[in-house]
Amino acid sequence: MADAAWTSFEAWLAERRFEHPPLRLAEFAETGRGLMATEDLEVGDAVVKVPARLLLTQQRTTRLFGGSKAIAGLKQHASISLFLAWHAALGYSEWAPYIDTASKQRRNMEADHASVQDALATVDSEPLSAALSLAPSTTGLQERAQALITKNLFVWAWLVVNTRCITLNTDASAAQSLLDKQPRIALAPFLDCLNHTPISRIQAGLDRADRAYVIRTLVAYPKGSQVFINYGPHDNAFLLSEYGFVVSENPYNHVCLDAEMDCILQRMPSAKSILVAEDYTVSRDDIGYRFLNAMRLMVAASRTDDRGLLMLVPSWRKILNGETSHMSEDLEALVITNVQRLLQE
Ligand SMILES: C[S@@+](CC[C@H](N)C(=O)[O-])C[C@H]1O[C@@H](n2cnc3c(N)ncnc32)[C@H](O)[C@@H]1O
């Protein structure tokens, strides 16, 4: 794929001593722009190693505003978006070759995915006004930012971050810190040209020895094929709203039955008072655990009165605690019949 923006991006990477594995930008019929292996990749090979110094994190974006505490106080998504919008507006930024490759994707998204309009509706313009009002006016930055950063530009930057950022602290050693801290996000040049497939298997994380964010593939790729990473266990509804695309045969697809269940529960006040009515799902290969257990209680409730149900609740709770698999053979057979009927409807 001959692309002037890509050529200058490659030169930009080389100037920064970023050596990437044998991948190049290419256009693919199914997925659009992505990265192609120019040599065979074996299991365990690095797909990308982004030097830590090139990761666009909130710390870096805060430096743009001279370390202003007010900017550091912004949420990280807003802060990185602001950095991108600001550098895109300047036009002569040292980040321009990277920003140019990222901006190509925006046009794809707008042209191809009506759902992006929904995503735009959810973009909160607050970070922009917060950023602008917080920027120290004595430096003239506030006035310049107000003149240069339009709402459209900021929305573009917001979408770039949304669709291209990685989460840094996902490895096992950071699991504990994830419990009490927000995930730390970053833009990672070059890595963010990799497309998603739910069947790719990867190992990803910060490598202290390499001082880089490293992704290794756990599946082999022959020369000439598209190399994928896995953005996470997302169903198509999530992929569409967050990234603007869907994949066929997505094993994470599921149907939410909350509305149907709520309708049934309206007629069963006693069961409704026991169940938390949400997150009832079924997928192609799996009947959601919450859904199945709710059906067990509802079937039991349909065969008895309120007092009878209260007597049954302890044995139903045993299923929740993993102490038993069902309340009785009879009830379980009825549950299966009811689930089948509901799914056919
Ligand atoms: C991190 S970027 C990947 C590189 C991007 N395709 C590009 O041209 O720069 C994420 C975006 O790529 C596209 N994408 C990723 N995986 C895809 C897939 N399997 N099918 C279609 N589009 C995909 C979507 O537009 C998504 O928002």
The ligand as an SDF file (V2000), in Angstrom:
LIG
                    3D

 27 29  0  0  0  0  0  0  0  0999 V2000
   -6.7510    0.4760   16.7020 C   0  0  0  0  0  0  0  0  0  0  0  0
   -7.4810    0.8580   15.1930 S   0  0  0  0  0  0  0  0  0  0  0  0
   -6.8370   -0.3820   14.1430 C   0  0  0  0  0  0  0  0  0  0  0  0
   -6.2320    0.1570   12.8580 C   0  0  0  0  0  0  0  0  0  0  0  0
   -7.1650    0.8530   11.9150 C   0  0  0  0  0  0  0  0  0  0  0  0
   -7.8550   -0.1280   11.0540 N   0  0  0  0  0  0  0  0  0  0  0  0
   -6.4560    1.8720   11.0460 C   0  0  0  0  0  0  0  0  0  0  0  0
   -6.7020    1.9120    9.8330 O   0  0  0  0  0  0  0  0  0  0  0  0
   -5.6840    2.6620   11.5610 O   0  0  0  0  0  0  0  0  0  0  0  0
   -9.1390    0.3670   15.5260 C   0  0  0  0  0  0  0  0  0  0  0  0
  -10.0900    0.5930   14.3980 C   0  0  0  0  0  0  0  0  0  0  0  0
   -9.7930   -0.2880   13.3280 O   0  0  0  0  0  0  0  0  0  0  0  0
  -10.9780   -0.7800   12.7320 C   0  0  0  0  0  0  0  0  0  0  0  0
  -11.0120   -2.2380   12.9540 N   0  0  0  0  0  0  0  0  0  0  0  0
  -10.3130   -2.9580   13.8640 C   0  0  0  0  0  0  0  0  0  0  0  0
  -10.5560   -4.2670   13.7440 N   0  0  0  0  0  0  0  0  0  0  0  0
  -11.4410   -4.4040   12.7420 C   0  0  0  0  0  0  0  0  0  0  0  0
  -12.1000   -5.5200   12.1310 C   0  0  0  0  0  0  0  0  0  0  0  0
  -11.8970   -6.7710   12.5220 N   0  0  0  0  0  0  0  0  0  0  0  0
  -12.9500   -5.2700   11.1040 N   0  0  0  0  0  0  0  0  0  0  0  0
  -13.1910   -4.0020   10.6800 C   0  0  0  0  0  0  0  0  0  0  0  0
  -12.6000   -2.8970   11.2100 N   0  0  0  0  0  0  0  0  0  0  0  0
  -11.7270   -3.0930   12.2210 C   0  0  0  0  0  0  0  0  0  0  0  0
  -12.1230   -0.0540   13.4080 C   0  0  0  0  0  0  0  0  0  0  0  0
  -12.4210    1.1050   12.6450 O   0  0  0  0  0  0  0  0  0  0  0  0
  -11.5190    0.3380   14.7320 C   0  0  0  0  0  0  0  0  0  0  0  0
  -12.1450    1.4830   15.2890 O   0  0  0  0  0  0  0  0  0  0  0  0
  1  2  1  0
  2  3  1  0
  2 10  1  0
  3  4  1  0
  4  5  1  0
  5  6  1  0
  5  7  1  0
  7  8  2  0
  7  9  1  0
 10 11  1  0
 11 12  1  0
 11 26  1  0
 12 13  1  0
 13 14  1  0
 13 24  1  0
 14 15  1  0
 14 23  1  0
 15 16  2  0
 16 17  1  0
 17 18  1  0
 17 23  2  0
 18 19  1  0
 18 20  2  0
 20 21  1  0
 21 22  2  0
 22 23  1  0
 24 25  1  0
 24 26  1  0
 26 27  1  0
M  CHG  2   2   1   9  -1
M  END
$$$$
